[in-house]
Amino acid sequence: MRRSLISHPTTSLAGATVSLDVRRTGDGQVLFWFSASGMSGVRLSHDGRPPTRDRLDELWRHTCCEAFIKAGTGYYEFNFAPGGDWQAYHFTGYREGMSRPDLPTPIVSAHRHGDLWQLQAYVDPGGLPGLQDGAPLVMGASAVIETKAGDISYWALAHPSDKPDFHHPDSFVLELP
């Protein structure tokens, strides 16, 4: 299921596009494939260190792709950085009751081809409360894009508020069967 992300009206990169292809695999994992084009100046590593594939906080401060999945009255947030670092959070309500759920380490990889870069992430949400039954997933998706000049743009399936807010309940606009 391919969808275009739109830049928040307060931030943009001229000529840039961001899209997401998301699907469930036969074994219940979720594959996220983010693609961005027209972005030759994107900073893919904020500090020049080699990929670590660690579980780190505050990935959203630099180039990062994110997925939000509803689960009952709460939701999960997944962050994926181009270097393979990742994080997952569970919220009991809108920006409330944050915790770090246990889950298998997602497989995250990123590639650059000129002004096109792509990030793939495989997540196994099967052990997370509220996501085990195979019901459709209601979700939001977003990307934070930082340029080498330090400018940041915010992309999402929907921007329901005047400021970028990927947690906003009205940003969960995609249903994945």
N, C-alpha and C positions, 0 to 999 in steps of 0.2 A: 504494500500500500504506500504509494509515493505521494508526498505532500510538500508544498512549498512553505517555507517559513518567511515571514515578513519582518522587515526591520521596524523597530519602534520609531514613531515619527520624530522623536527627539534625537535619534542617532541613526546614521546611515553611512554606507560606503557606496559612492557613485559607481554604478555598473556591476555591483556585486549581487550574487544570488546565493541562497542557502536552501537546501531541500533535505528531506528525510524520507527514507524508505524503511518501513518497519514491518516485521512479520514474525509470527511464531514458527518455530521449527517443529518437526515431528516429535521431538523429545521434550517439548514444553518450554524450551529456552526462547528468549525473545532476542531477535537480531535487529539492531539499530544501525543504519547506514546513513550517516550525514555526509552531504557533499556541498562544497562551497566553491564558487567560481568567481572570477573577476577580482581576486584578492591576492595579488602577488606580494603585497606587503604584510601579510599576516604573520604575526609572531607565534610560532608553534611551540616554542620553549621559552618560558619567561626568565629563566636564569642560566640557560646554556648547558645545563647538566644532562647527562645521558638518561634515557628512559629507565625508570625504576619499577614501574607497575605496582606502586605502593598505594595503600589506602590513606589518602591525605585530605585534610579539610581545606576549605577556601579555594578550591580549584576555580570557582567562578570569578575570581579576581583577574584571571587571564583567559586566553582562549580555552574554551571548554564547551562540550555539548552536554545537554541535560535531558532527562526524561522524567516525567511525573506520572505516577499511576495511582488512581483512586483505589482505596481498599476500605470498604465500609464507610465510616464517617471520617476516616483519616486518609492518608496518602503516603506514598513512597517517593523519594527523590533520588535519582541516580545521576552522578556526575562523571564525565569521562574526559580526560585531558589527552591531547595528542601524543604525549610521551608515554601513555599507558597507565598513568596514575588514575585512580578512581575513588569514589566515595558513594555511600548509600546512607540515606536517612529515612526514618519513619516519623511522621507527624500525626498526632491524634486529632488535630484540627488545624485550621488556617494558621500556619506558623507557630503552632503550639505543641507542646509535649514531644520535642525532638529527641530521638534516640538513634543509635547506630545498630541496625539489625545484623545478625549473623547471616551470611550467605556465601556461597562459593565465589571465589575471586572471578570477576568478569574478565573476559578476554577482550582486550582493547588494542587496536592497532590503527595507525594513521599513515597516510601516504600523501606526498605532494608531487604534482605533475605540472610544472609551470605555474599558472595562476589558479589551478584547480587543486584543492586538497580534499581528502576524504578521511573520515573516521568511522571505523566499524567497532561495534561493541556487542558481545554476546553475553546475555545475563540469564541466569537460572533463577527465576523468582519462585520456583515451586515450593520451597520451604518457608516462604514468608506468609504470615497470617493474613488471610483475606485474599490471597492470590493462588491458592492451591487447587481450587475446584474447576479450573478450565473455563470459567465464565468469560465473556468478553471483557477486555481491559479498556477502561475509560482513561484516557491519558492526555497529557500535554507534552510538548517538546519545545526545546529552546536551544539557542547557541549564543555564547558570549564570544565575540571576535575582537581580539586585540591586534592592532597593527604594530609594526616595528617602531612607528612614531609615538606609540603609547595611546592612540585613540581607541576607544572601545565602542562597539555597536552591539545592540541587543536584538536578537531575532527570536521569533516564536510563531507557533501556529496561530495564535490570537493574542492581541494586546488589549485587554478589557479596561485598563486604567491609564491615567495620564502619565504615569511613571512606569518604567519596566518593572513588572511584578509577575514572575513566572509561577508563583504560588497561588495567585488569584484563582478562586474557584471557577470563574468563567473562562479560564484558559485551558481547562480540560475539555477539549473539543473533538478529540479523535477516539473512535471506538475500534478496537482491534479484535476481530472475532477469535 
